[in-house]
Amino acid sequence: MGVSVDEFLHVLEELPEYKVSDGGSWQALKVRGRGFGYLWEETRTVGLKNTVDEQLALVAERPDVFEIQFTAGRFGWVVVHLDKIDRDELFELVAEAWCLTAPRDMVAAFEEKLQL
């Protein structure tokens, strides 16, 4: 189990129109200029947008893998430790973060493509 930073970057390639921008010690993940995540290569962690309910459930279920990053309105951002998660689960979380951020028409096309 565990995902490398390079593997995480390959997961991103499955998302339409994602962009990675350098923030110094971190990289911002965006779709059409709106953020859905952050990558800290040095600590091998990512921060991902989620709902507050999902954030709390993930942290309560596996606090060794997930931790609360911050809450903003109806969104609860969660930190994910890459070395403690498998690729499939990580893809689900990244896709969910992207779907919470991308325009509805893009989300519909993405979900149709994946048959979600």
C-alpha positions as CSV (number, residue, x, y, z in Angstrom):
1,M,0.0,0.0,0.0
2,G,1.0,3.6,-0.5
3,V,1.3,5.9,-3.4
4,S,4.3,7.8,-4.5
5,V,4.2,11.5,-5.5
6,D,4.8,10.4,-9.1
7,E,1.9,8.0,-8.9
8,F,-0.3,10.8,-7.5
9,L,0.6,13.0,-10.4
10,H,-0.4,10.2,-12.8
11,V,-3.8,10.0,-11.0
12,L,-4.3,13.7,-11.8
13,E,-3.9,12.9,-15.5
14,E,-7.2,11.1,-15.5
15,L,-9.0,14.4,-14.7
16,P,-10.1,16.8,-17.5
17,E,-8.5,20.3,-17.6
18,Y,-6.6,20.0,-14.3
19,K,-3.7,22.4,-13.7
20,V,-0.8,22.3,-11.3
21,S,0.7,25.5,-10.2
22,D,3.8,26.0,-8.0
23,G,3.3,27.7,-4.7
24,G,6.8,27.3,-3.4
25,S,6.8,24.5,-0.9
26,W,3.5,23.2,-2.2
27,Q,1.6,22.8,-5.5
28,A,-2.0,23.9,-6.1
29,L,-4.4,21.7,-8.0
30,K,-7.0,23.6,-10.0
31,V,-9.7,23.1,-12.6
32,R,-10.6,26.3,-14.6
33,G,-8.9,28.4,-12.0
34,R,-10.6,27.0,-9.0
35,G,-8.7,25.0,-6.4
36,F,-9.6,21.4,-5.5
37,G,-6.3,20.3,-3.8
38,Y,-2.7,20.8,-2.8
39,L,0.4,18.7,-2.9
40,W,3.3,18.9,-0.5
41,E,6.0,16.7,-2.0
42,E,8.3,17.0,1.0
43,T,5.8,15.5,3.4
44,R,4.2,13.2,0.8
45,T,0.8,14.6,1.6
46,V,-2.1,16.1,-0.3
47,G,-4.9,18.3,0.8
48,L,-8.2,17.6,-0.9
49,K,-11.6,19.4,-1.0
50,N,-14.5,17.4,0.4
51,T,-17.8,17.9,2.2
52,V,-17.6,18.5,5.9
53,D,-19.5,15.3,6.6
54,E,-17.0,13.2,4.5
55,Q,-14.1,15.0,6.0
56,L,-15.2,14.1,9.5
57,A,-16.0,10.5,8.6
58,L,-12.6,9.9,6.9
59,V,-10.7,11.3,9.9
60,A,-12.8,9.4,12.4
61,E,-12.4,6.1,10.5
62,R,-8.7,6.3,9.8
63,P,-6.9,9.1,11.6
64,D,-3.5,7.6,10.7
65,V,-4.3,8.2,7.0
66,F,-6.4,11.4,7.1
67,E,-6.4,14.6,9.1
68,I,-8.5,17.7,9.1
69,Q,-6.9,20.5,7.1
70,F,-9.5,23.2,7.4
71,T,-13.2,23.9,6.9
72,A,-14.6,26.6,4.6
73,G,-18.4,26.9,4.4
74,R,-19.8,23.6,3.4
75,F,-16.4,22.2,2.4
76,G,-14.1,20.3,4.7
77,W,-10.5,19.9,3.4
78,V,-8.7,16.7,4.4
79,V,-5.0,15.9,4.4
80,V,-4.2,12.5,2.9
81,H,-0.9,10.7,3.8
82,L,0.1,9.2,0.4
83,D,2.2,6.4,2.0
84,K,-0.9,5.1,3.8
85,I,-3.5,5.0,1.0
86,D,-3.9,2.8,-2.1
87,R,-4.3,4.2,-5.6
88,D,-7.9,3.3,-6.1
89,E,-9.1,5.0,-2.9
90,L,-6.9,8.0,-3.7
91,F,-8.4,8.3,-7.2
92,E,-11.9,8.3,-5.7
93,L,-11.0,11.1,-3.3
94,V,-9.2,13.2,-6.0
95,A,-12.1,12.7,-8.4
96,E,-14.6,13.7,-5.8
97,A,-12.6,16.9,-5.0
98,W,-12.4,17.7,-8.7
99,C,-16.2,17.1,-9.1
100,L,-17.0,19.4,-6.2
101,T,-15.0,22.2,-8.0
102,A,-15.4,21.7,-11.8
103,P,-18.4,23.2,-13.7
104,R,-21.5,21.0,-13.8
105,D,-21.3,20.2,-17.5
106,M,-17.6,19.0,-17.1
107,V,-18.6,16.9,-14.1
108,A,-21.5,15.3,-16.0
109,A,-19.2,14.4,-19.0
110,F,-16.5,13.1,-16.7
111,E,-19.0,10.9,-14.7
112,E,-20.5,9.6,-17.9
113,K,-17.0,8.7,-19.2
114,L,-16.3,6.8,-16.0
115,Q,-19.8,5.4,-15.8
116,L,-20.2,6.7,-12.2
